[in-house]
Amino acid sequence: MSGAGTARRETTARLGIVVALVAGYELAARSGVLDRQVFRPISLALADAGGLLAQKNFWDEHLLTTLLEIVAALVLGTLAGFAAGVGLWRSRLVDEAVQPWLLLVYSVPIFALYPIFIAVLGGGTAPVVAVGVLASAPAVAINTAIGFRTTRPVLVSVARAYGLGTAGLIRQVYLPSAWPHVFSGMRLASSYSIVAVVGTEFLLSTNGLGHEIAYSYNNFETTRMYAVIAIVLVIAIGVVLGLGAVEKRLHRKDA
């Protein structure tokens, strides 16, 4: 079987699993197997989400705030992670010393550092973005270092023979060779940044989608809570699928 055929079967299987889970939950919620006061049917949650999206104040106070924070966290996390990854690649000693600490980021409650960021950066969106950057940068750094190290030495030797310096090697040899790893790191970083931003808003912020979920929950507004959760899920799925589409297009160009 061809690689394309296998990929299509895998994609179909993944979609089938998702559709089956969504349909099962929808049926259970609508039939009363699940308590309707606690478990909102997905179709109704999406309809309620559409109503929220029609409200200008919801965009101004919550949705745009979260989107900007996610984008800022992802962009800054990617830039910081790429720079750190190049540093890890350049020094094996630094890599061995630092990489375990980068992995440790995912085993500690990053949200607990939010008060420190507030003390340093003040209130508003800056500390939320800082938490998102801290959550997303390690994935890019680790994958960048791996990608640079797996670049074929013959490519480097030929480039050096043509007189390329370190900057030229990174731009014309290492980065084109390592971009699949870098992009994989970006896809992970996008998920981590969304979780970090929304989670931080949920706990300590005064606006954004995370704050709106927490506020709705605390005030027993389950309909609104599920609507906002649906919006967060749509954003997360859209970001991951969008980056996946860009990755596939770049891969086709390189093929």
SERO-4910 file (N, C-alpha, C, O; in steps of 0.05 Angstrom, whole numbers):
BEGIN
 pado doro    nc1    nc2    nc3   cac1   cac2   cac3    cc1    cc2    cc3    oc1    oc2    oc3
  Met    A     17    -24      0      0      0      0     18     25      0     38     26     14
  Ser    A     10     45    -16     26     70    -18     25     85      8      8     82     25
  Gly    A     45    103     11     46    120     34     22    138     36     11    143     57
  Ala    A     13    149     12    -10    167     12    -35    152     21    -52    163     35
  Gly    A    -38    127     11    -61    111     19    -62    105     49    -83    106     62
  Thr    A    -39     99     60    -37     94     89    -44    119    105    -58    118    125
  Ala    A    -34    142     95    -39    167    109    -69    173    109    -80    183    128
  Arg    A    -82    168     86   -111    173     84   -126    155    103   -146    163    115
  Arg    A   -118    130    104   -132    111    123   -128    120    152   -147    118    167
  Glu    A   -104    129    159   -100    138    186   -116    163    192   -128    165    214
  Thr    A   -118    181    173   -134    205    177   -164    198    180   -177    209    197
  Thr    A   -173    180    163   -201    171    165   -207    158    191   -228    162    203
  Ala    A   -188    142    201   -192    128    227   -193    148    249   -210    146    267
  Arg    A   -176    168    249   -176    189    270   -202    204    270   -215    208    291
  Leu    A   -211    212    246   -236    227    244   -259    210    253   -278    220    266
  Gly    A   -258    184    246   -280    166    254   -282    163    284   -304    163    295
  Ile    A   -259    162    298   -259    160    327   -271    185    339   -287    184    358
  Val    A   -262    209    329   -273    234    339   -303    236    335   -317    244    353
  Val    A   -312    229    311   -340    231    304   -356    212    323   -378    220    332
  Ala    A   -346    188    327   -360    169    344   -362    179    373   -383    177    385
  Leu    A   -340    191    383   -340    201    411   -360    225    413   -375    226    432
  Val    A   -359    243    393   -377    266    394   -406    257    392   -423    267    407
  Ala    A   -411    239    374   -439    229    370   -449    214    395   -472    217    403
  Gly    A   -431    199    407   -439    184    432   -445    203    454   -465    200    469
  Tyr    A   -429    224    458   -434    244    479   -460    259    473   -476    263    491
  Glu    A   -464    267    448   -488    281    441   -513    265    447   -533    275    458
  Leu    A   -512    239    439   -535    222    444   -540    218    474   -563    219    483
  Ala    A   -519    214    489   -522    209    517   -533    234    531   -549    232    550
  Ala    A   -523    258    523   -533    283    535   -562    288    528   -577    298    545
  Arg    A   -570    283    504   -597    289    495   -617    268    506   -640    275    510
  Ser    A   -608    244    509   -627    223    518   -631    222    548   -649    209    558
  Gly    A   -615    237    563   -618    237    592   -600    218    606   -600    217    631
  Val    A   -584    202    592   -564    185    605   -545    202    621   -537    194    643
  Leu    A   -537    225    610   -521    244    625   -539    267    634   -558    275    620
  Asp    A   -535    276    658   -551    298    669   -549    323    652   -527    333    649
  Arg    A   -571    333    641   -571    356    624   -563    382    639   -554    401    627
  Gln    A   -566    381    666   -558    405    681   -528    407    683   -517    429    688
  Val    A   -515    385    679   -486    384    681   -472    381    654   -452    395    649
  Phe    A   -483    364    637   -471    358    611   -489    370    589   -510    360    583
  Arg    A   -479    391    576   -493    405    555   -488    391    529   -464    386    523
  Pro    A   -508    385    513   -503    373    486   -485    391    469   -488    416    470
  Ile    A   -468    379    454   -449    395    438   -463    413    418   -454    436    414
  Ser    A   -484    403    405   -498    419    386   -509    444    398   -508    466    386
  Leu    A   -520    442    422   -531    465    436   -509    484    445   -512    509    444
  Ala    A   -487    473    454   -464    489    463   -453    506    439   -446    529    443
  Leu    A   -452    493    416   -443    508    392   -463    530    384   -455    551    376
  Ala    A   -489    524    387   -509    544    380   -506    567    400   -508    591    392
  Asp    A   -503    561    426   -499    583    445   -473    598    440   -472    623    444
  Ala    A   -452    584    431   -427    598    424   -432    618    401   -420    639    401
  Gly    A   -448    610    382   -455    628    360   -468    653    370   -463    675    360
  Gly    A   -486    650    390   -499    674    402   -479    692    416   -481    716    414
  Leu    A   -459    680    430   -439    697    443   -422    712    422   -415    735    426
  Leu    A   -415    698    401   -398    711    380   -412    734    366   -399    751    354
  Ala    A   -438    735    369   -453    758    357   -454    782    375   -464    803    368
  Gln    A   -442    779    400   -442    802    419   -415    816    417   -394    804    422
  Lys    A   -417    842    412   -392    858    409   -376    859    435   -352    858    435
  Asn    A   -390    862    458   -375    864    483   -361    838    489   -340    839    502
  Phe    A   -371    815    481   -357    790    485   -331    790    470   -311    780    480
  Trp    A   -331    800    445   -307    801    429   -287    820    443   -263    813    447
  Asp    A   -296    844    450   -278    864    461   -266    857    488   -243    861    493
  Glu    A   -283    845    506   -274    839    533   -260    812    537   -244    808    555
  His    A   -267    793    519   -258    766    525   -244    753    501   -220    745    503
  Leu    A   -257    750    478   -246    735    456   -221    747    445   -201    733    442
  Leu    A   -222    773    438   -198    785    426   -175    785    446   -152    782    438
  Thr    A   -181    789    471   -160    789    492   -145    762    492   -121    761    491
  Thr    A   -161    740    492   -148    714    493   -133    708    467   -111    697    468
  Leu    A   -145    715    444   -132    710    418   -105    724    417    -85    713    408
  Leu    A   -105    749    425    -80    765    424    -59    753    443    -35    752    437
  Glu    A    -68    744    467    -49    732    486    -38    706    475    -14    701    478
  Ile    A    -55    690    462    -45    665    451    -25    670    429     -4    657    428
  Val    A    -32    688    410    -13    694    388     13    705    399     34    697    390
  Ala    A     12    724    418     36    735    429     53    714    443     77    713    440
  Ala    A     40    697    458     55    675    472     68    656    453     90    648    457
  Leu    A     53    649    431     64    630    411     87    643    396    108    630    392
  Val    A     84    668    387    105    681    372    130    685    389    153    678    381
  Leu    A    127    696    412    150    701    430    162    675    440    186    672    442
  Gly    A    145    655    445    155    629    454    171    615    432    191    602    437
  Thr    A    161    618    407    176    606    384    203    619    380    223    606    376
  Leu    A    203    646    381    229    660    377    248    654    400    272    649    395
  Ala    A    238    655    425    256    649    447    265    620    446    289    614    452
  Gly    A    247    602    439    254    573    438    274    567    416    292    551    419
  Phe    A    270    581    393    289    576    371    317    586    378    336    572    374
  Ala    A    318    609    390    344    620    399    357    601    419    381    596    418
  Ala    A    341    592    438    352    574    458    360    547    446    380    536    454
  Gly    A    345    537    426    351    512    413    378    514    398    393    495    398
  Val    A    383    537    385    408    541    371    431    541    392    452    530    387
  Gly    A    426    553    415    447    553    436    452    525    446    475    518    451
  Leu    A    431    509    449    435    481    458    450    465    437    467    448    443
  Trp    A    444    470    412    458    456    390    488    464    389    505    447    383
  Arg    A    494    489    395    521    498    393    539    486    415    563    484    411
  Ser    A    527    480    437    543    470    460    531    445    472    509    446    484
  Arg    A    544    423    468    534    398    479    533    399    510    515    388    522
  Leu    A    553    412    522    554    415    551    529    431    561    516    423    580
  Val    A    523    453    548    500    469    556    475    453    552    456    454    569
  Asp    A    473    438    530    449    421    525    445    401    547    423    398    557
  Glu    A    466    387    555    463    367    576    457    379    603    444    367    620
  Ala    A    466    404    607    461    417    633    433    429    634    421    430    655
  Val    A    423    440    611    398    455    611    374    439    604    352    444    615
  Gln    A    377    420    585    353    406    575    336    393    597    312    394    595
  Pro    A    348    380    618    331    369    639    314    390    653    291    384    661
  Trp    A    324    414    655    309    436    667    286    445    649    265    453    658
  Leu    A    291    444    622    270    451    604    247    431    606    223    438    605
  Leu    A    254    406    608    233    385    611    219    388    637    195    381    640
  Leu    A    233    398    658    220    401    684    198    422    684    180    421    701
  Val    A    198    440    664    177    460    662    150    447    660    130    458    671
  Tyr    A    148    424    647    122    411    643    114    394    666     92    382    666
  Ser    A    130    393    687    123    377    710    118    394    735    112    384    756
  Val    A    120    420    732    114    438    754     90    456    747     85    461    724
  Pro    A     75    465    767     52    482    762     61    510    754     66    527    771
  Ile    A     62    516    728     72    542    719     54    564    729     64    586    734
  Phe    A     28    558    732     10    579    740     17    590    768     10    613    774
  Ala    A     31    574    784     39    584    810     59    607    808     63    622    828
  Leu    A     72    610    785     91    632    782     78    658    774     91    679    772
  Tyr    A     51    657    769     37    681    759     41    705    778     45    727    768
  Pro    A     39    702    805     43    725    822     71    738    819     73    762    822
  Ile    A     91    722    813    118    733    808    118    750    783    129    772    782
  Phe    A    104    740    762    103    755    737     87    781    741     94    802    729
  Ile    A     67    780    758     52    805    764     70    825    778     69    849    772
  Ala    A     86    815    797    104    834    812    124    846    793    132    869    797
  Val    A    133    831    773    154    841    755    142    857    732    152    878    725
  Leu    A    120    847    720    109    859    696     84    875    700     75    889    682
  Gly    A     73    874    725     48    888    730     24    872    722     26    848    714
  Gly    A      0    884    723    -24    869    716    -29    870    686    -12    878    670
  Gly    A    -53    861    678    -60    861    649    -52    836    635    -51    814    647
  Thr    A    -47    838    609    -41    815    593    -12    806    594     -6    783    588
  Ala    A      6    824    602     35    817    602     42    792    618     55    774    608
  Pro    A     33    789    643     39    765    658     26    740    646     37    718    649
  Val    A      2    743    634    -11    719    622      6    710    598     11    686    595
  Val    A     16    729    582     33    722    559     59    710    569     69    691    556
  Ala    A     70    720    590     95    709    601     92    680    609    110    664    604
  Val    A     69    673    621     64    645    628     63    628    603     73    606    602
  Gly    A     49    639    582     47    625    557     74    620    543     79    599    532
  Val    A     91    640    545    118    638    533    134    616    548    147    600    536
  Leu    A    132    617    575    147    598    591    138    569    585    153    550    586
  Ala    A    112    566    579    101    539    573    108    530    545    112    506    540
  Ser    A    110    548    526    113    541    498    142    539    488    149    523    471
  Ala    A    160    556    499    187    558    489    203    532    491    218    525    472
  Pro    A    201    516    513    218    492    515    213    472    493    232    459    483
  Ala    A    188    469    483    182    450    462    197    458    437    208    441    423
  Val    A    197    484    430    211    493    406    241    490    410    255    482    391
  Ala    A    251    496    433    280    495    439    290    466    435    310    461    422
  Ile    A    277    447    448    285    419    447    284    409    418    303    396    409
  Asn    A    263    414    404    260    404    377    279    418    358    289    405    339
  Thr    A    285    443    362    305    457    345    332    445    349    346    440    329
  Ala    A    340    440    373    366    427    378    368    400    365    389    393    354
  Ile    A    347    384    367    347    358    355    349    360    325    365    346    312
  Gly    A    334    378    313    334    382    284    361    390    274    371    380    253
  Phe    A    374    409    288    400    418    279    421    396    281    439    393    264
  Arg    A    419    379    302    439    358    306    435    336    286    454    321    280
  Thr    A    411    332    275    407    311    256    412    319    227    408    304    208
  Thr    A    421    344    223    428    353    196    452    337    186    471    333    200
  Arg    A    450    329    161    471    311    150    498    326    148    499    349    137
  Pro    A    520    315    159    546    328    159    556    335    131    570    355    128
  Val    A    548    319    111    558    325     84    548    352     74    562    366     59
  Leu    A    523    359     82    512    384     73    528    407     86    534    427     73
  Val    A    535    404    111    551    424    125    579    427    112    589    449    108
  Ser    A    591    404    106    618    405     94    618    419     67    636    435     61
  Val    A    598    413     50    596    426     24    592    456     27    604    472     13
  Ala    A    575    464     46    569    492     51    594    507     60    600    529     52
  Arg    A    609    494     78    634    506     88    654    509     65    670    528     64
  Ala    A    655    489     47    673    490     24    667    515      7    685    525     -6
  Tyr    A    642    524      7    635    547     -9    638    573      8    630    595     -1
  Gly    A    649    571     32    655    594     47    633    605     65    635    628     74
  Leu    A    612    589     71    591    599     88    600    599    117    612    580    127
  Gly    A    594    621    131    599    623    159    576    611    175    558    598    165
  Thr    A    578    615    202    558    604    219    530    614    213    511    598    211
  Ala    A    527    640    209    501    651    203    490    640    176    466    633    175
  Gly    A    507    638    156    499    627    131    491    598    133    472    589    120
  Leu    A    506    583    148    500    554    152    473    551    165    457    534    157
  Ile    A    468    567    186    442    565    199    419    571    180    399    557    179
  Arg    A    422    593    165    401    602    147    397    584    123    374    579    115
  Gln    A    419    574    111    416    560     86    419    529     88    412    515     69
  Val    A    429    519    110    433    491    113    417    479    136    400    462    133
  Tyr    A    423    489    160    411    477    184    381    481    185    366    462    190
  Leu    A    372    506    181    344    511    183    327    497    162    307    485    170
  Pro    A    335    497    137    319    481    117    318    451    124    298    438    119
  Ser    A    341    441    135    341    413    142    325    406    167    313    385    169
  Ala    A    325    425    186    313    420    212    285    430    214    272    426    235
  Trp    A    274    442    193    247    455    196    225    435    204    207    443    219
  Pro    A    226    409    196    205    392    206    205    389    236    184    388    249
  His    A    229    387    248    230    386    277    222    412    290    207    412    309
  Val    A    230    435    278    223    461    289    193    464    287    180    474    306
  Phe    A    181    456    265    152    459    262    137    441    281    116    449    291
  Ser    A    147    417    286    135    400    306    136    413    333    116    411    348
  Gly    A    158    426    339    159    441    364    139    463    365    128    468    387
  Met    A    135    477    343    115    499    342     87    488    346     70    501    360
  Arg    A     81    464    335     54    453    339     50    446    368     28    451    379
  Leu    A     70    435    381     68    429    410     65    456    425     49    458    444
  Ala    A     81    475    417     81    501    431     53    514    429     44    527    448
  Ser    A     40    511    406     14    523    403     -6    512    423    -22    526    435
  Ser    A     -5    486    427    -23    473    447    -16    482    475    -34    489    491
  Tyr    A     10    483    481     18    491    508     11    520    513      3    527    536
  Ser    A     14    537    493      8    565    498    -22    570    502    -30    586    518
  Ile    A    -39    555    488    -68    557    492    -75    548    520    -91    562    534
  Val    A    -65    525    528    -71    515    555    -61    535    576    -76    540    595
  Ala    A    -37    545    573    -26    564    593    -41    590    594    -47    599    616
  Val    A    -48    601    571    -62    627    571    -90    623    583    -98    639    601
  Val    A   -105    604    573   -133    600    583   -133    592    613   -149    602    628
  Gly    A   -114    575    620   -112    566    648   -105    589    667   -116    591    689
  Thr    A    -87    607    658    -79    629    675   -103    649    677   -108    660    699
  Glu    A   -117    653    655   -141    670    656   -161    658    675   -175    673    690
  Phe    A   -164    633    674   -184    619    691   -178    624    720   -197    627    736
  Leu    A   -153    624    728   -146    626    756   -145    654    766   -154    660    788
  Leu    A   -133    672    750   -125    698    762   -132    722    746   -130    745    756
  Ser    A   -140    719    721   -144    743    704   -172    754    709   -189    741    721
  Thr    A   -176    778    699   -202    791    701   -217    793    675   -239    805    673
  Asn    A   -206    783    654   -219    782    628   -207    758    612   -189    745    621
  Gly    A   -218    754    588   -209    732    572   -228    708    574   -246    708    591
  Leu    A   -225    689    557   -242    665    556   -240    649    581   -260    638    591
  Gly    A   -216    646    591   -212    630    616   -227    643    639   -240    629    655
  His    A   -225    669    642   -239    683    663   -269    679    659   -284    676    679
  Glu    A   -279    680    635   -308    678    629   -318    650    637   -340    647    647
  Ile    A   -301    629    632   -309    602    640   -311    600    670   -331    590    681
  Ala    A   -291    611    684   -292    610    714   -315    626    725   -328    617    743
  Tyr    A   -320    649    714   -342    666    723   -369    653    719   -386    653    737
  Ser    A   -372    641    696   -397    627    690   -401    603    709   -423    598    718
  Tyr    A   -380    588    714   -382    565    732   -389    574    760   -407    562    773
  Asn    A   -376    594    770   -381    603    797   -409    615    801   -419    616    823
  Asn    A   -421    624    779   -448    636    780   -469    617    769   -491    625    764
  Phe    A   -462    591    766   -480    570    758   -493    576    731   -516    567    726
  Glu    A   -478    589    713   -488    595    686   -475    573    667   -458    579    651
  Thr    A   -485    549    670   -473    527    655   -476    530    625   -459    521    610
  Thr    A   -498    542    616   -502    546    588   -480    563    576   -469    556    555
  Arg    A   -475    585    589   -454    604    580   -426    590    583   -409    594    565
  Met    A   -422    576    604   -397    562    609   -390    543    586   -368    544    575
  Tyr    A   -410    527    578   -405    508    557   -401    521    530   -386    512    513
  Ala    A   -415    544    526   -411    559    501   -383    569    499   -371    568    477
  Val    A   -372    580    521   -344    590    520   -325    567    517   -305    570    503
  Ile    A   -330    545    530   -313    521    527   -312    512    498   -291    505    487
  Ala    A   -336    513    485   -337    505    456   -320    524    439   -307    515    421
  Ile    A   -320    550    446   -304    569    431   -274    563    434   -259    564    415
  Val    A   -266    557    459   -238    550    464   -230    525    449   -208    525    437
  Leu    A   -247    505    448   -241    481    433   -238    486    404   -220    476    390
  Val    A   -256    503    393   -254    510    364   -228    524    358   -216    519    338
  Ile    A   -221    543    376   -195    557    372   -172    538    372   -154    539    355
  Ala    A   -171    520    392   -149    501    394   -148    483    370   -126    478    359
  Ile    A   -170    472    362   -171    455    338   -163    470    313   -147    460    297
  Gly    A   -172    495    310   -165    511    287   -136    517    286   -124    515    264
  Val    A   -123    523    308    -95    529    309    -78    505    301    -60    506    285
  Val    A    -85    482    313    -70    457    308    -73    449    279    -53    442    266
  Leu    A    -97    449    269   -102    441    241    -89    461    222    -79    453    201
  Gly    A    -90    487    228    -78    507    211    -48    503    209    -37    504    187
  Leu    A    -35    499    231     -6    494    231      0    468    216     20    466    202
  Gly    A    -17    448    219    -13    423    205    -15    426    175      0    414    160
  Ala    A    -34    443    166    -37    448    137    -13    463    126     -4    457    104
  Val    A     -3    483    141     21    497    133     45    478    131     61    479    112
  Glu    A     47    461    150     69    441    151     68    423    126     89    418    114
  Lys    A     45    413    119     42    396     96     48    411     70     60    399     52
  Arg    A     40    436     69     46    452     44     76    456     41     87    453     19
  Leu    A     89    462     63    118    466     62    132    439     54    151    439     39
  His    A    121    417     65    133    391     58    130    385     29    148    374     16
  Arg    A    106    392     17    102    387    -12    121    403    -28    131    394    -49
  Lys    A    127    428    -19    145    445    -35    174    434    -34    188    436    -54
  Asp    A    181    422    -11    208    410     -9    211    384    -23    233    376    -30
  Ala    A    188    370    -27    190    343    -39    198    344    -69    200    324    -82
***
